[in-house]
Amino acid sequence: MGRSFESVRMGVNATAERWLRARKYLREEDKKYAERLAAMAKKHSSACFYNFDDPVEAAIFSVLVEIAKEVGGHDVDL
């Protein structure tokens, strides 16, 4: 018997697709950032599948990890 609910991975991908559709309402110079955020959201969807129940939380977590890496967060001592 198959699943009767959407997996977190599928939810993250659906969220990223909605973000991509929303980009058409942005100014031209901002559209590339919407595309980047959608790609960032999908980047960790497989890993987030095991840790989150909410696809939006998983997408945001993935984006935040990628942003932290881009601004040098990987050098931060915890």
C-alpha positions, 0 to 999 in steps of 0.5 A, spaced: 500 500 500 502 506 498 503 513 502 497 517 503 500 523 505 506 527 501 513 526 503 517 532 506 522 531 500 516 532 495 513 538 500 520 541 499 520 540 492 513 543 491 515 549 496 520 550 491 516 550 485 511 555 488 517 560 490 519 559 482 512 561 480 512 567 485 518 570 482 514 572 476 511 578 481 518 580 483 522 586 479 527 583 474 533 584 478 530 580 484 528 574 479 535 571 480 534 571 487 528 567 487 531 562 483 537 561 487 533 560 493 528 555 490 535 551 488 537 552 495 531 549 498 532 543 494 539 542 495 538 538 502 531 535 501 533 528 502 537 529 508 531 534 511 526 528 509 529 524 515 529 530 520 523 534 519 515 533 518 514 540 515 516 541 508 516 549 509 521 548 515 525 543 511 526 548 505 527 554 510 533 550 514 536 548 507 536 555 505 539 557 511 544 552 511 546 554 504 546 562 506 551 560 512 556 557 507 556 563 502 557 568 508 563 564 511 558 560 516 563 554 516 568 557 519 564 559 525 566 556 532 561 553 535 
